[in-house]
Amino acid sequence: MRKITVLLTVDMLLISISIWASYLFRFEGNIPSSYLMQCLTFCIVSVITCIVSMYGFHLYNRIWQYASIIEMTAIVRAVLISCAISLLFTFFISGSYVPLSVTLLSFETMLLTLGGIRFAWRAYRSLLVRNKKNKNRALIIGAGDCGTLVARKLLASEEAAMLPVAFVDDDPAKQKREVCGLPVLGNRSIVQEAIRTHRIDDIIIAIPTASKREVANLLEICKPTGVKVKIIPRIEDLIHGKVSINEIRNVDVDDLLGRDPVKVDLQGIANYVEGKTVLVTGAGGSIGSELCRQIALYRPQKLLMLGHGENSIYAIEMEMKRQFPQQQVESVIADVQDLKRMESVFKKYAPQVVFHAAAHKHVPLMEGNPSEAIKNNVLGTKHVADCADQFGAERFVLISTDKAVNPTSVMGATKRIAEMYIQCLDKTSKTIFAAVRFGNVLGSRGSVIPRFKEQIAMGGPVTVTHPEMIRYFMTIPEAVQLVIQAGAYAKGGEVFILDMGKPVKIVDLAEDLIRLSGFQPYTDIGIEFSGIRPGEKLFEELLTNEEGIGSTKHDRIFIGQPVNINRAELDFEMKKLEKVVGEDNAIIRELLKHIVPTFQNVS
């Protein structure tokens, strides 16, 4: 309030000075007595009308350190309206016209003084920010609308940790010119030179319309520089309201992968999801919760979110109610290992589509606890699948893993048995059973990436199991989109394999994360090799030898053909598995090896 009072007082003084100065200039320093009353009237009326007009245009409610052409336009309109009204009132009160030269001069002077003092304040604040020490010097890649907005925000904010000093842009029309008072140095090829000559600490990629592939190419240029890289969110995230354009985030691993967004057949998915009751098991986990978010987009009649952990289910329930208030959701706390509980859930809700994501997935932990892997991954899958068959579900999709192929871990072997069971069940059931197999997902619980980030934040070292360790990676949203799409292609008994892109060396991933955090690997942040953990292998496979591969309508979804499995033999072996739960680990592993001959126990 004090600032508004001061500004009002200054404005009144400036308007009065502008009017008197105009009369003095018109009459060469000596106002005739016949014009004194007119001058006083014009001054008083102008002060009142101009202040009211400026209030009407909200010019006393604006933050002038962010002033732009919009504020300048508002000042012009306010002063113009004020002058017009003041001239009319002065004529009616004094009975004489204000000289044209006084009118034009007072308009110009008021405009210059009222606008000038405000923009002088903006320039002063901007100068303070630019001269403030202890700010990281930033290079902005992209001098378009987004880059300009980012530069203005950073230049106007005293609290911002970064100070933009230059732009880089591939548009020749912008190069060697200035934007927001900052030079556009050239195209992306001069990034490394710009970092040296302008002592850059941070790079901001401000091209929200760029494809993932283009962002990945820019990151390849930035990686050798050793400076921190930030990025403006993608345009899809801005459109869907997930983030604000002001949100400058750190570069993530999915930016490095550079894969284009997944394209889905919306009609095909809607045909089997829309208007149906859909059950997601393991709904509190990384994959399960994302399944819930994306399935809700296709308007199921009811979405059942089933999980064993009450806190994780509560979290996704609150999120779903916030993001999809019209969607009917039901949270179910249950354990897939409890057959009676599963039967009661299916009997009560009669789900038509089931996505089975509940599983134990942590390889080393399951090596030490194989009984738990069997109970959850094998028997839990059997219970849910049997209920889907018994209660007439239309479709059942099992979330599987590349670790089920020629498994070297208990977790992988149990997931392979789960695949085998639903393939057998499909042959006699009216329910369509299928599995979707993919590799590591970025950001999931237990993923290596959050651990790497945590280790970098603590100053290292970053621990990698083996210098030759290779993995396929995919983001959680794209994996789930492909899972839902694969469900539309299922005819029964298939194992769908998702195209994971190129395999990535884990040590290369660690080095890239260190560089993009502004450090040098092995110098600033060390990398240590801890050795392969129990159950792990150096590289994962996506197909068994006998499955072969077929294509689908989608260029990133393939089909491993169903293999011949004797149902009676598998049922017999699974009963034996139930009996050995809780027995010695060696006995369990021997039985797993008997059921899955390709299982190589490396622990």
Buried (B, 14 or more C-beta within 10 A) or exposed (E): EEEEEEBBEBBBEBBBBBBBBBBBBBBEEEBEEEBEBBBBBBBBBBBBBBBEBBBEBEBBEBEBBBBEEEBBEBBBBBBBBBBBBBBEBBBEBBEEEBBEEBBEBBBEBBBEBBBEBBBEBBEEBBEEBEEEEEBBBBBBBBBBEBBBBBBBBBBBBEEBEBBBBBBBBBEEEBBEEEBBEBBBBBBBEEBBEBBEEBEBBBBBBBBBBBBBEBBBBBBEBBBEBBBBBBBBBBBEBBEEEEBEBEEBEEBBBBBBBBBEEBEBEEEBBBEBBBEBBBBBBBBBBBBBBBBBBBBBBBBBEBBBBBBBEEEBBBEBBEEBEEBBEEBEBBBBBBBBBBBEBBBBBBEEBEBBBBBBBBBBBBBBBBBBBBBBBBBBBBBBBBBBBBBBBBBEBBBBBBBBBBBBBBBBBBBBBBBBBBBBBBBBBBEEBEBBBBBBBBBBBBBBEEBBBEEBBEBBEEEBBBBBBBEEBBBBBBBBBBBBBBBBBBBBBBEBBBBBBBBBBEEBBBBBBBBBBBBBBBBEBEEBBBBEEEEBBBBBBBEBBBBBEEBEEEEBEBEBBBBBEBBEBEBEEBEEBBEEBEEBBEEEBEEBBEBBBEBBEBBBBEB
